[in-house]
Amino acid sequence: MHPIVGRALAAGAALLALAAPAAARADTAAQARPLPAPAALGPLARHVILAGIGGLRWSDISPAATPVLWHLAGQGSAGSLIVSGIHQRTCPADGWLTLNAAARAALPPTTTARCPPLPTVAALPSHARPSTPVPAQVPAMASLERYNARFSYSPQWGLLGTAAGPGRCATAAGPGAALALASRAGRVSSYLPSPSDLTAAILARCPLTVADLGSLPAAHGPAGRAARAAALAAADRQLGRIAAVMPAGTILAVAAPGDSSGPHLLAALVRGPGFGAGQLTAASTRQPGLVLLTDLTPTVLDWLGRPVPSAQVGSPLQSAPRSGPRSGPRSGLPAEVAALAGQESAAQVYQRTVTPFYQLVGFGYAALFAAIAVIGWGQKPQRRARRRAVARTVGLWAASVPAGTFLASLVPWWTMAHPALVLYSLAVAWAAVVAAVALAGPWRRDPLGPPGAVAAITLGVIGLDLMTGSHLALDTPFGLSVLEAGRFYGLGNNALVIYAASGLLCAAWLGGAALRQGRRGRALLAMAAVAAFTVLIAGWPGFGAKVGGTIAMVPGFLVLLAAAAGVRVTARRAALTAVSGVALVTLFALVNYFTPVTGHSDIGGFVGKAIHGGAGAIVHRKISSNLGSLTVNPFIPVIPAVIAALGAMIAWPGRLRCTRLVRAYRQIPLLRPALAAIWLVAVLGWFAEDSGVTVPAAALPLVLPLAVVILSSLPPEDATITGSGRKHDESEPAPVRASGTGRPALGPRLSLACGYRIGGWRFA
């Protein structure tokens, strides 16, 4: 989960959790020299050149401004590079260090907002002629290693420098390149202070050359834009000189190792054997056109025939045709560059709007349901019925918004002039469509029917998206943040409990309908089918690839199935239920590790680290992240209190005088185990996922509006409540009978789930 989501949830979700249910239930650069043609395709490269331009984005690249880069992109494969690292902003120096270690790494931050400078490179004494490579030393490597040890990313210092092979040299041109090629002791075997010193003879001397072509400044104001354009033109000319003299058969890769102006998707392109006109892709993201900075080091190793360590997190780059979910049917270079720029636009929409979105949901839903409760909808005899009808309709729409945000990506909103406006407008419109379907079906008179329909649609939308590559989830509020670089496929933490709750409510709805007909076998079969779909899609490495979420889901579904089957949960059965999710995830992980057909996944990667060492660092990092979720800001501790309060309401509604919830349990037999299972999944997801306490909070926009709908859909009962105050068991309430009705009476003024009377006033 994106960290700023937690900050928004802390302020908004708690208010939604406490206020919404009560309210609703109240009813022009010079042309470069021609470049040599690419060599014939081959499995390996004799020479590799990796050139870095810090801050380079696809919006910078055009035929006029960067003719060399444009020509290379047309002949080679292009992609968007994700450079997110340890700190919120990955500076160019951080990116060069990440290339060195093949894992997230960073320099200590400065006291100002600026990026830290590149470490000093000291040329060692040598009798070499001027402008020829000499050995050098990066004295700061030891301190950088100590600093990065605290982050548990298991960097393999000096790995990129080993790509040339034993006894073979690798040339670094520029200070960033020296940092990338330095050994663990800080030694650089072949160093040039500037890439302008690179010649054909020097490029042919070593199998690997890394060139630091500088970094682009931020384009703030006219002076900033002019400085950026000048730096960009200089880097493009330098790249043209290198490309013109490089040996035949060379693979040339250009990438932006970081960006001093903040989180952005940057540019990456590869031209050479195996990389003709196409689109970059990697198993690490499973998304066409999206690759990671940590993919570059194993890629260089692979190109030069060196083994990639089993603990490596990245994946070698590959070239694919220029078409994909976000590229459209056109395959020309202008269309591809526009699509890559659109990926950056989508990422910025998420970055800038996710916090206001969650704040709007948290506070807006609460205000909306409170308004429904206080507006006098007509004359008194009609007021309760109208309030229930409005709350039911609005609640269904509100609960449909998560599905609407996924469905919005069926339209390429990221290519529009105002992408954020289009995204959220489409989400609102799709939510209205889903709510209309839920209200119009033959199930509309069943209190669990419309909520079950919304849950089924949400489950289907997210599940099918997981099966087809998670394209709808990219950069949507309940989906996956590309810039955060946590996940690029599968089930994200923002949608975990929403997905699980949808499956549980769908199963309870279908199972309850069959149980009312006296068909327990059919009920269990339907519920088991929903459970199997939900859990298998979430946990399977080729689809959802969710570890903690699957661990949390399996016990929840077993609790619901046990209730439907009339099976009593003993201590032994509870213990088996508790470890059931772990057992299933272990099975999936082993299958993924030993059977490549399931595709690259973090699940199998963890098994590899456990076998070969390094799993402890992952566990330590995730535990630290989980605990850190409690200290994001002073308001976060409100969320555990809300979760505890909701758990108490679900478990003991009678003792808390939640009389409407008691009646809902009686009229909908599977409601109580369904709500208990959702709460269980939320709590287990809290402890099993690295996003911690924000995982259950992200589910409130679905679960609480659906609870409003369910309680607003109960048939009204006009009677009075006695004031005996006698306690009743909440599972078997003993209501007072209304005269002549034979039905439980809850009183004409009591329409809240939990009500309390002090003197002559009733509160809820």
N, C-alpha and C positions, 0 to 999 in steps of 0.2 A: 504494500500500500504506500502511495506517495506520502511523505512525511507531513506535508501541509494539509492533507486530508484529516489527519488526526487532530491538528489544531482547530480545524473548523468543526469537526465532530464534537470536540470537547465542549464547545459553546452551544451548538445547536441541537445535537442529538439528545442530550439529557432533557432539554425543555420539551422536545417532541415526544420523548418517552413518557414524561409525566403529564404533560398538558393535553396532548392530542387524544389519548384514549378517553380521558374524562370528558373532554368537550364533545367529542363525537358521540360518545355513548350517552350524553345528555340528549340525546336523540340528534578611347579609340586608339588601341595600341598598335604598334607597327607589326607587319606580318613577319612571322618567324620563317626560318629556312625550312624547306620540306623535310619531313621526318622519314627515316628509313622504313621500308615496309616491314610488317611483322613477319617473323620467321615461321616456318612450318610448325604445326602443332606437335608437341612432344610431351612426355610425362615429366621431364625434369628440365631445369634451366641451367646453362653454364654460368650465367651471370644474373644477379638480381640487383636492382637499384631501388632503394626505398627513399623517396623524397618527401619531406614534410614541410607543409606550409601552415603554420598555426592560424586558426580562425577561418580557414577557407570554407565557404559555403557555396552551394550550387547557385544561389542568387547572385554570386560574384562572377560566375563563369558565363561568358558570351563570346560570339565570334569577334566582336570589336575589341572588347576589353582584355580578353585572354585568348588570343588565337591559338597558342600552343596547347593550353589545357582543353580548349574546345576541339582541336584536332585529335588529341589523344583520347578524349571521351568518345568521339565519333568512331575511332578505330578500335577502341577497347571496351571494357566492361565498367559500368558506373554503378555507384551505390551511395546510400547515405550512411555515414559513419557515426556510431554512438560512442561517445567518449566519456560517459559518466564514470566517475571514480569514487574516491573516498570522500572528498569534500563536495559540497553542492556545486561548485564550479571547478571544472577540470582545466587547469591552466596548461599552456604548452609544455612547461617543464615537467608537470605531472604526467602528461601524455608520453613524453620521451622516456621517463622513468618506467612507466607502465610497459612500454615496448621492451625495455631491458629485461624486465622480470616476468613478463607474460601473465601478470596479475595486476589487479588494481593497486596503485602505489601513488604516493604524493610527496611533495616537499612540505616542510613545515610552513603553515600559513604566515603571512606577514601581519604586522600590526595594523596596516592600512588595508583598504579594499583592493589594492593592486595585487597582481600575481607576483609570486616570488621570482627573482631572476634565476637564470640558469647557473648551475654551479661552475666555478672556475675550472678551466682545463689547463694544466701545466705541461708544456712540451718538455720531454726529457732530453738531456744532452745527447746530441747526435752529430755526425759528420756529414749528414745528408745535404745535398744541394738545396738552395732555396726553392720553395714551391713544390717540394716533394714530401711525401708522407713521412712522419717521424713518430716514434712511440710517445705516448702521453699518459698523464695520470689525472684522474678526477679525485682529489683528496677528500671530497665530501661523502664518498660512497659509504664509508663505515658509519657515519652519523645518520645517513639516510636509512641504512638498514636497521639501526636501532629505533629510529622514529617509526618506521612502518611495522615493526614487530608487534605493536599494540593493536593492530587492526585485524589480525588473523586472516589475511587473504593468501597466505602461503606463497609469497613471491619467490621465484627461482632466479636469483640474481645472476646476471651475465648470460642468460639463456640465449638471447638474440645473437650475442657475439660468438656462440658456438656453432651457429648455422653454417659457417664456412667450412667446418670440418677440421679434424686434427691436423696441425701443421700448416694450415692455410690461413691467409690473412683476411681481414675485413677492414675496409677503410671508412673512417668517419670524417665527414667534411662539415665543420661547424660545431659549436658547443652542444647543441641539442643532440646531434648525431653521436658525439662522444659520450654523452650520458646514456644513450641507448645501447652503445656497444661496449661500455665499460664492463670489466669483469667484476666479480665480487670484491676483489682487492682494489678496484678502481683503475686497473690497467687497460689502456687502449693501444693495440699493437700498431696501428697505422692511422695517423691523424693529420688532417689539414685544417688550418684555422678558418678557411672560407671555401664554399663550394665553387667559387670562381676559379680556384686552382685545379679543379678536376680537368684532366685531359684524357684523350683516348687511351694513352698508354697506362695511366693510373687506373682508369675504369676497367681495363683488361687485365690488370695485375692481380686483383683479388676477386673471388667469386661474389662477394657481397660488398656493396657500397651503400652507405646511408648518408644522405645529404640534408642538412638543415638550411632551408631556403628562407628562414625568417618567419616572423609572425605578422599578421595583419592587425593594425590598430582598430579600435572601435570607431565607428562612423558617427560620432557625435558632432552635429553641426556642420557647416560648410567646410571648415578647416579639417575636421575629422574625416569627412568624406573624401576630401582631396588627398589627405595623407594615406588613407586606405587605398585609394585608386593608384597612387604612386607606388606603394609597397606591393600591391598586386601585380602591376605591370613589371616591376623589377623581378619579382619571383617568376613570372611567366617567361621573361626573357632568359633568366638563368636556367629554367627548366628546358627551354628550347636548345640552349647550348649543350646541355648534358645529353638530351635525346639525340642530337645530331651526331655525336661522336661515340655513342655507346656501342659496344660490340654487337654483332649480329646474334640473334637468338636470345637477347636479354629480355627479362621480364622487368618492366618499369612500373612501379606502384607509386602513386601519389596519394597522400593522405594528410589530413589535418590532425596533428596529435593533441590538440586542445584548443580552447577558445578563452581569451582573457575577458571577453565581454559577458559571459554567462552561459547557461545551458542552451545549447543549440545542436541540431543535427548538422554534421559537417560533411565535407565532400571526400569521397574516395574513388579512385579509378585505377584500373590495372590494364596494361597493354603488353602483349607478348605471347609466347607459345601457350595455347590453351585459353587465351583471353582475347577473343575477337570482339566484334560489336555485340554487346549484350548487356546483361544486368548482373551485378554481383549478388551472391547469396551465400549463406553459411548455415550449417546445421544448428549453430548456437542460437539463432533467432527464428529460423523456419519462416522468415518473412522475406519475400523477394525484394531486393533493393535495400535491405537493412543488414548491416554487418557491425561487428563490435571492434573496438580498438584492440581488445585482447585476442581477436582472431588473427591479427597481422603477424605476430611472432610465430605461432605454429604454422602459419601459411608460408613464411619464408623458410622455415625448417623443412617443410614439405617440398617446396620448390627445389631446394638444394639437396634433396635426398637424405636429410637427417631425420632420425626418429623423433617423433613428438612424444614427450613424457606423458605417461598415463594420467598423471594428476593435473594436466593442463586443462584450463577451463574453456579456452577458445577452440574454434574449429577452423580448418583450412578453408579459404575462400574458393568459390567455384563460380563459373559463368553460366548464366541461364538466358534464354531468349528475352528480348525486351517486351515483356508483357506480364502483367500480374494484377492482383486485386486492386492495387492503387495506381497502376500504370495505364489502364485502359487498353482498348484494342489497337491503338496506333503504336507503331514501334520505331519511328524515326527518332533521331537525337533530340530535336526540339521538344517533341512530346515527352521523351524520357526525362529530360532536364526539368520540364514543367512538372512532371509527376514527382520527381525527387524534391523539388521546391515545395510541392504540396504536402509531402510528408513532414517537412519542417513546419509548415503552416499548421498542420494538425497537432503537432507536438506543442507548439506555442499556445494553441487554443486550450489544450489541457492544462498547461503550466499556469496560464493566467486566469482561467475561469473555474477551476475545480474548487478552490476555496469559497468563492462567492456562491457556487452552486450548492455545496453542502450547507452553508449558512442559510441559504434561502429555503432549502428543504427542512432544515432543523427548526428554524424560527417560523418560516412561512406556513408549513403544515400545521404547526401548533396554533398560529393565529387564525388560519382558515377554519379549523375545526372548532375553535373557541367562538368564532363569529357565527357558525352554524348553531351553536348552543344558545346564544343570547338573542339572536334575531327572532322576533316573534312571528313566525310564519303563519299569518292569518288568525282566525278566531281560535279561542282556546280549545274547543273540541277537535279542531283540525290540526292544532299546532304540533302535537307529538307525532302524528302520522307524517306530516310534511317534513318535520325535522329528521325523522328516521329516513325518509326517502332521499332527502338532500344529502345527509351524511353518508348513506349507502352509495349514492352515485359519485360523490366527490371522493370518498374513500377508495372506490374501485379505480378511479382515474389516477389518484395519487399513487396507489400501489402498482399501477401499470407503467409508471415513469421509468423504472429501471429497464424493463423490456423495451420501452420506447427509445431509450438512449442507444441500445444495441441496434435496433431496427433502423435508426436514423442513418447508420453507415451503409445501408443499401443504396443510398444516394451519395455521390462523391462530394460531400459538403466541403471538404478541405480544398477543393479547386475553385470554390465560389469567392466572390468579391468580399463577402462578409461571412467567413466560415463559422464563427461562433454563433452568430444570429441564426444561421441556417441549421446548425446542429441542434440547438435547443428548441427551435421552432418545430423541426421534424420530430424531436423527442416528444414534445407536448402533443403534436398531432397523432403520432403513433399510439401514445398512451390513451388518447380518446378513442381510437379505433379498437384497441384491446378491451377497454372498459365497455364499449358498446357491444362487442361480441359477448362479453361475460354477462351483460344484462339482458341480451336478447335471446339467449339459448333456452332450451326446454328445462334447464336446471335452475332457472331464475327464482323459483319459489322455494327451493331448498336453501336454508340458511347458510350452508357450506358450499352451495352450487356456484354462484358468481365468484367468491374468493377462490374456490378450487379451479375454476376456469382460468382466472388470471394467473394462478400458480402454474397450471399446466402450460399455458402459453409462454410464461417466463422460462420455465424449465426447458421447453422445446426450443426456444430461441437461443438460449445460452448453450444448451447441449449440442444442438446442430452446429452452432458456430465453433464449438470446441472440436467437433469432428471434422470440420472443413478448414481448419487452420487458424482460428481465432482472429479472422480479419475484421469482423464487426466490432470486436472489443478494443481495437487499437485506439488509444487516445480519446476514449469516451469515459465519462465520470465513474461509471461502475466497472470499467474495463481495465486496460493495461496502459501504463504510462511509458512511452518509448524513451523519454529523456531520463527517467529514473533508472532505467536499465536493470530493473529487477526481473521482470518476466516479459517475454515477447510472444508467447504462445501459452495456451492452457488457461487454467482458471486462476484469476487474480484474487488477491485478498479482499478487494472491495466487493467482489461478487460472491465470495465463498458462502457466507451464510444465506444470502439471497437465493442462491442456487439450491442449497440444501433445504431451506425452508420451503421453497417452491415444490421440491420433490416430496417432502413430508406432507404438506397440505394437499397436494394432488393425490397422494396415496390415501390419505384419510378420507378425502372426498369420494374417490372411487370405491374404496373399501366400505365406507359407511353406507353408500347406496346399495351395495350388495347385501350387507348385513341386515338392512331393513327389510329385505325380501327373504330373509332366513337362509341365505346362501353363503355360509361361512367359507366354504372351499373356494367359491368364485371370488369372494372378497380377498382372501389370502393370496390367491393367484394374481389378481390385479395389483395388489399392493406390492407383492414380491417383484413383479415386472417393473413397476415404477422404481422401486428401490435398486434393482439391478441396473437399470438404465442410468439412474442418477449417479450411483457409486462407480460403476465401471467406466463411464465417460469421464468422470472427474479424475479417477486414479490411473487410467491406462496411459502409459508413457507417450503413446502416439497422439493422444487427445488432450485431456486436461492436465496430466502429469502433476497432480497436486498431492503432495505428501501429507502435510499436516491436515489439510481439509478432508482427505479420505480417512485418515485416522479418526477424525471427529465425526464424520457422517455415518460410518458403519454402526457404531453403538446407537446412534439416534434412530436409525431405521429398525434395528433389532428391538428396541424398546417399543416402537409403534407396532411392529408385527406381533410381538408378544401380547400386547393388549388386545389386538384384534383376534388373536387365537385363544384368548382366555388363559394364557400361560402365566403363572405367578413367577415373578422375578426373585429368585432366592439369592443368597449371598454368593453361592457358587456360580450361578448363572450370571450374576452381575459382574463377577470377576472375569468370566469368559467374554462377556460383552465388552468389557473395558479394553481387552487386548485384541479384540477382533479386527479393529482397524489397523493396528500395527502389523498383524499377521498378513492381512491382504496387501498392504503397502510393501512389506518385505518380499512377498511373492512377485509383485509387479516389478520391483527393483531388480531382483535376480533375473527375471525374464528379460528385462531391458538390457542388463549388462551382458548376459551370455547370448542373447539373440538379437543381432543388429537389425532385424527386420522391423522391430518396433521403433526404430529411429533414435537419434541422439536425444537424451533427456537428462535433466538434473537428477532424476531418481537413480538411473543407472550410473551416472557420474559419481554419486555419493558412494555406491557400492565399490566402484573402482578406488576411490580414496580410502575407503575402509579397509580394502584388501592391501593396497600399496602404501598406506599411510597418508595422513592429511585430513581424515574425517574429523578429528578432534577440533581442528581450527574452525571447521564449518559449524559444528555444534556450538562451540564457544561464541562464535559471532552471532548466531541466531539467538542464543540465550541472552546475550548482551543487548541485542536489538529489542527483544521482547520486553526485557526489564526497562529498557530505555523508553519504551512507549508510555510508561507511567509518569515520566518526567518531562514530556514535551512542553507542557505549560502548566500553570497552576490549576487549570480547570479540568484536566484529564481525570483526576480522581473522582469526579462526579459520575463518570461512566460506570465504574464498578458498583457504585451505590445504586445506580439505576438498574443495573443487571440483577443485583441482589433483591431489590424491591420487586422487580417483575417476577423473579423466581418465587418469592414468597406469595405473590398474588396467584400464580399458577398452582402452587402446591396447596395453599390453605386459603382459598377464597372465602369460605364460610367464616373462619376466625377473623378475617379482615373485613367482614361484612360486604364482600363483593357479591352481593346477592344476584345481580344480573349474570355474572359469570357462573355462579352456581347453577342458575337455571339453564344457561347455555350448555354446561356440562351434562345436565340431565337430558336435554333435548337432542344433543349431538354427542353420542357416546364416545366417539373417537377424538373429540376436540381436546380433551384433557391430555391424553397421551401424545397427541400431535404437538400441542404447545410445550409440553414437557420435553419432548424430543428436540424441538427447535431450540429451546433454552439450553439443553445439554450440548447440542452441536455448537452453539455460540460460545459456551464456556470452554469446551474442549478446543475449539478453534482459537480462542484467546491464548491458551497455553501452548498449542501445537504450532502456531504460525509466528514468524518473526515480527509481524506487525503488531502483535500483542493485543492490547485491550481495544484498539480501534477496529479489530475484525468484527466483533459482535455489534459494535455501534453502527457500522456501515449497513447492517441489515434492517435497521429501524425504519427507513423509508418504505420498505415493503411490508414488514411484519405488522407494524402498528396500524397502518391504514386498513389492512385486512382484518385485524382484530376489531376495529371500529365497524367495518362492514358486517362482520359476523354478529356482533352484539346488537347492531342496529336492525338486523334482519330477523330477529326473534319475534314471534307473534306477540302482540301486546296482550297484557292481562290486566284487566280493570278490577281491582279489589283493594283491600286495605291490609296493612301489616299490623299485627298485634304488638304490643309493647312489653311482652313478657320478658324479653331479654334472655330467654333460656338459650343456652348454647346448643348447637346441633352439629353433628358430624358433617363436614362440607361435602363429603362424597355421597351422603344420603340425607339431604336436607329434609326437614319436616315442616313444610310451609303451611300456613293457615289457608283453609279452603274458603273460597269466595262463595257466598250464598247462591245456591242454584247452579253453580258452574262445575263444581267438582274438580276445578283446576287450581294449581298453586297461585296464590295471590301475592303480588309484590307491591301493590299500592299504585294509585294513579300518578303520584308525584315522583316515584322512584324509577328513574330510567338510566341511572349511572351504574357502572360495574361495581364500584365500591362507594358506599354512602355512610355517613356518620351524622348523628344528631346530637347537637349541643343545645340544650334548652329547647326553644321552639324553632331552631334553625337546622337545616340539613345541609351538610357539606359533602363535597366529593372531589 
